[in-house]
Amino acid sequence: MSSLESLLPENCATIAIDCLHTFMKATGKLSISDFQEKAHGKELQTVQQELDEAAARIGVLRRALYGESVPQIQFQDAHVIESIHGKRFHSMEIVREGQEPNFTRTFPPHALLDRNRRFGTDDQRAIDEIKIPESHEVLIRWFDSSMPSQAVLEPKTELLFLKDDFCMSPGSPFVDKLFWELRRQGRFNLILFGVCDEICNLRNVLLMLASVFNVVYVKDCTYPLDPNKREPAIQYMEQFNPLGQGLTGHFSVTTSHAIIEHFGKFGG
């Protein structure tokens, strides 16, 4: 049986990683298309067109799976800048005002929350292309003392987990509650897409695999920051098996068309 054939609406959830303006639009504070132009000499318009096409596919896929009652989850960068010693500040990626970012280790301030730390600035918010207008969105903030009571894993509620690091662990204190609830409901298959292949996608996929979740990686709905690192990152995820056969989740690669065609059989 192929990995797709084993997927049912009741044993799956989707996870969209960092589908935010800051990365996926040319005007974003940490724009992928701008970075690839400056660092790799790629044509900004060409890269941005590819990103826009991937964003459109993500939107179509998310809305199709929502229609089949598959729960929707987002992992989103959501940073603050606090320069007082002992407090959280822009995760571990901070570049102080006036400093030039070193892209091998740090990133400039991006995906920032507003001054009240409650909602995202325009740069931090998800791109319009992936919106599901009828879903009920619930923000789960890394700095809150507890998860909101309305944060229930069910098909019509969309959970937005805000994170302050590359990975949900330790990027959010609530990821363990999400994983336990996914297990309780028997949702061991996580359909994943977003950006970037070699950074947040990679780190979160490894967390999911090590937590014995199966990851279905929708390759035409992901994109790299560095185009040279996309295939090595995906290959690393495919080969990740530190705990031995049967003790680590299974990783498979597919396309949005294949997923939509498969779930269309259920007629939700």
C-alpha positions in Angstrom: 0.0 0.0 0.0 1.4 3.4 -0.9 1.6 6.2 1.6 -1.2 8.1 -0.1 -3.5 5.1 -0.1 -3.2 4.9 3.7 -4.3 8.5 4.2 -7.8 9.1 5.4 -9.4 12.4 6.6 -9.6 10.9 10.1 -5.9 10.0 10.4 -4.4 13.2 8.9 -3.7 16.8 9.7 -2.1 19.5 7.6 0.7 21.8 8.8 1.7 24.9 6.9 5.0 26.3 7.9 5.8 30.0 7.7 3.6 30.9 4.8 4.1 34.5 5.7 4.4 37.8 3.9 7.9 38.3 5.3 9.3 35.3 3.4 6.9 34.8 0.4 6.6 38.3 -0.9 9.2 40.5 -2.5 8.4 43.3 0.0 8.9 41.1 3.0 11.5 41.9 5.6 13.2 38.5 4.9 12.0 38.0 1.3 13.1 34.8 -0.3 13.1 36.4 -3.8 15.1 39.4 -2.6 17.6 37.1 -0.9 18.0 34.9 -3.9 18.6 37.9 -6.1 21.2 39.4 -3.8 23.0 36.3 -2.7 22.7 34.1 -5.8 22.1 36.5 -8.7 18.7 35.0 -9.4 16.1 37.1 -11.2 13.8 38.5 -8.5 10.7 38.4 -10.8 11.3 34.8 -11.7 11.8 33.6 -8.2 8.8 35.6 -7.0 6.6 34.1 -9.7 7.6 30.6 -8.6 6.8 31.6 -5.0 3.4 33.0 -6.1 2.6 29.8 -8.0 3.6 27.7 -4.9 1.4 29.9 -2.7 -1.6 29.4 -5.1 -1.1 25.7 -5.0 -0.9 25.8 -1.1 -4.2 27.7 -1.0 -5.9 25.3 -3.3 -4.6 22.3 -1.4 -5.6 23.7 2.0 -9.1 24.6 0.9 -9.5 21.2 -0.6 -8.4 19.4 2.5 -10.5 21.7 4.7 -13.5 20.6 2.6 -12.6 17.0 3.4 -12.6 17.7 7.1 -8.8 17.5 7.6 -7.7 19.8 10.5 -5.6 22.8 9.5 -2.5 23.9 11.5 0.0 26.6 10.9 3.4 27.1 12.5 4.3 30.8 12.2 7.4 32.8 13.1 6.2 35.6 15.5 9.0 37.5 17.1 9.4 40.5 19.4 12.3 42.8 20.0 13.3 43.2 23.6 16.8 44.3 24.3 16.6 44.1 28.1 18.9 41.4 29.6 17.1 38.3 30.7 14.0 38.7 28.4 13.1 37.0 25.2 14.1 39.0 22.2 13.5 38.1 18.5 14.4 34.5 19.2 18.0 33.6 18.6 18.0 35.3 15.3 18.3 38.9 16.6 20.4 41.5 14.7 20.7 44.7 16.7 19.7 47.9 15.0 22.5 49.2 12.9 24.2 45.8 12.4 24.4 44.0 9.1 22.9 40.5 9.2 25.2 37.5 8.7 23.0 35.1 6.8 25.0 32.1 7.8 24.0 32.5 11.5 21.5 35.3 12.0 18.7 37.0 10.3 17.4 40.6 10.5 14.3 41.4 12.5 11.3 39.9 10.6 7.8 38.5 11.3 7.4 40.8 14.3 4.4 41.0 16.5 2.8 44.4 17.1 3.8 46.6 20.0 1.3 44.9 22.3 2.6 41.5 21.4 -0.9 40.3 20.6 -1.2 40.2 16.8 1.2 40.2 13.9 2.3 43.1 11.8 1.5 42.9 8.1 5.0 41.4 7.6 4.3 38.6 10.1 0.8 37.6 8.8 0.0 34.7 6.5 -0.3 35.5 2.8 -3.8 36.0 1.4 -3.4 33.1 -1.1 -3.6 30.4 1.7 -6.6 31.8 3.5 -9.6 29.7 4.3 -12.3 32.3 4.8 -14.7 30.0 6.6 -12.3 28.5 9.1 -12.2 29.6 12.7 -8.6 30.8 13.4 -7.2 30.5 17.0 -3.8 32.1 17.8 -1.6 30.2 20.2 1.2 32.5 21.4 4.5 31.2 22.7 4.6 33.8 25.5 1.2 33.0 27.0 0.9 31.1 30.2 -1.6 28.6 28.8 -3.3 27.6 25.6 -6.6 29.4 24.9 -9.6 27.3 25.7 -10.9 27.5 22.2 -7.7 25.9 20.8 -9.4 22.6 19.9 -8.0 20.2 17.2 -11.0 19.7 15.0 -11.7 20.1 11.3 -13.3 23.6 11.3 -10.9 25.2 13.7 -7.5 26.4 12.4 -4.7 26.4 15.0 -2.0 29.0 14.5 1.0 28.2 16.6 3.2 31.2 16.9 6.9 30.3 17.4 10.0 32.3 18.2 12.6 29.9 16.8 13.3 27.9 13.7 11.5 24.8 15.2 8.4 24.3 17.2 10.6 22.8 19.9 11.6 24.9 21.8 9.9 27.5 19.7 6.6 27.0 21.5 5.9 25.5 25.0 2.6 24.1 23.6 3.8 21.8 20.8 3.7 18.8 23.2 0.0 19.4 23.8 -0.6 19.4 20.0 1.4 16.2 19.5 -0.4 14.4 22.3 -3.8 15.5 20.9 -2.8 14.4 17.4 -1.9 11.0 18.9 -5.1 10.7 20.9 -7.1 11.3 17.8 -5.0 8.8 15.8 -3.8 11.5 13.4 -0.3 10.2 12.8 0.0 11.4 9.2 1.0 15.1 8.8 0.7 16.7 5.4 3.3 19.4 5.3 4.1 22.4 3.1 5.6 25.9 3.4 9.0 27.5 3.6 11.9 27.1 3.7 13.0 23.6 2.8 16.4 23.7 4.5 15.5 25.8 7.6 12.1 25.6 9.3 10.7 22.8 7.2 13.8 20.6 7.8 13.9 21.2 11.6 10.2 20.7 12.1 10.1 17.6 9.9 12.9 16.1 12.0 10.9 16.9 15.2 7.8 15.2 13.8 9.7 12.1 12.5 11.5 11.7 15.9 8.1 12.0 17.5 6.9 9.0 15.4 4.6 11.0 13.0 4.6 10.2 9.3 5.3 13.2 7.2 3.9 13.6 3.7 6.0 16.4 2.2 4.2 18.2 -0.6 7.2 19.3 -2.7 5.5 21.6 -5.2 4.2 23.6 -2.2 7.6 24.2 -0.6 10.5 26.5 -1.5 14.1 27.0 -0.3 15.8 30.1 0.9 19.0 28.9 -0.8 18.2 27.0 -4.0 21.4 24.9 -3.7 20.2 23.5 -0.4 16.7 22.3 -1.3 17.6 18.8 -2.6 20.2 18.0 0.1 17.6 19.1 2.8 14.9 16.8 1.3 17.3 13.9 1.0 18.4 14.4 4.6 14.7 14.2 5.7 14.2 11.1 3.6 17.2 9.4 5.2 16.5 10.5 8.8 16.1 7.4 10.9 18.1 7.7 14.2 15.9 5.4 16.3 15.7 2.4 14.0 13.1 0.9 11.7 9.6 1.3 13.2 10.7 3.8 15.9 10.8 6.9 13.6 8.0 8.2 11.5 8.0 7.6 7.7 8.8 10.4 5.3 7.4 10.5 1.8 7.3 13.1 -1.0 4.3 13.9 -3.2 2.5 16.7 -5.1 -0.5 18.8 -4.3 -2.3 17.3 -7.4 -1.8 13.8 -6.1 -3.1 14.7 -2.6 -6.2 16.5 -4.0 -6.9 13.6 -6.4 -6.6 11.1 -3.5 -8.8 12.9 -1.1 -11.3 13.6 -3.8 -12.3 10.0 -3.6 -13.9 10.6 -0.2 -16.4 13.2 -1.5 -16.4 15.3 1.7 
